[in-house]
Amino acid sequence: MSIVLPCPVKINLTLRILSKRADGYHNLYSLFWKKYSKERLTISATCAEIIGDFLEVRGLEVKGENLVTKALFAARLSGADIPALAMKLDKKYPAGSGIGAGSGNAAALLSWLTDNFALSISPQETGRLGADVVFLTRKYEMAEASGIGEILTPYLQVPRMSWLLVFPSWASDTKEAYAALDEMRENGNTPLTRDQAAAEAKNCAETLYRGGRTGLLPNDFYPVLAEKHHEYGTAGHIAEESGALGWGLCGSGSAFFALYADGGKALRTAGERFTRENWVIKTDCLE
């Protein structure tokens, strides 16, 4: 018998990088927002203990070690009694997009193991798998994130909106994005304080919750990436003209998102317009 698990992904409704730490990491403030994606992880127990676990990836190629494999290894190290598993992963989203798709694959597995094999794994251990895994394993849909993204507080006024995700032909390397932002800061770009970032995020979330328009949502990486890729300006125009209430960049990644009050004509029209852009390789709508 097999179980099919939808995998979560996230956007950063807002993202402010507050300071660089002595250990090289950065303190941030963000509103993480989760939905379940079109990626699927299919799991079945296998009696072939001598063969062990098996993971088949379909769709897009995953380079390097898959986070699903790493998550299963970490779960076993925690002491959970887990049988050998045969797994199939349907990959639909490219790496470097900023939506945490790989983290969502791992989160789907860990959540299932928690529910079915009494897995008990600490947030610190989960966080070692990836910065987004901790949030994507949580039951709530939106959270304030601070520290380096590991300090999470549930945010309850979640707008009821549909997402349009737009994936460009380029990826964004997180280390390079942070390095470019640090260089910009050295040239006089002053970061917000935590209180300012929290107030800004609250205003954006409440505006969308009431059905208002925010326009371009705040993300400190947007100027960095928009300087290299002027197509983001085109993306913003399409979002605005098609009736989106908010739009922006997915974390430090390359993907663009637009938010719609429902999954109706406006969202479909925007999706059609984006697919006609030669720099767009894929779009997806999530309700």
Buried (B, 14 or more C-beta within 10 A) or exposed (E): EEEEBBBBBBBBBBBBBBEBEEEEBBBBBBBBBBBBBBBBBBBEEBEEEEEEBEBEBEEBEBEEEBBBBBBBEBBBEBEBEBEBBBBBBBBBBBBBBBBBBBBBBBBBBBBBBBEEEEBEBEBEBBBEBBBBBBBBBBEBBBBBBBBBBBBBEEBEEBBEBBBBBBBBBBBBEBEEBBEBBBEBBEEEEEBBEBEEBBEBBBEBBEBBEEEEBBBBBBBBBBBBBBEEBEBBEBBBEBBBEBBBBBBBBBBBBBBBBBBBBEBEEBBBBBBEBBEEBEBBEBBBBBE
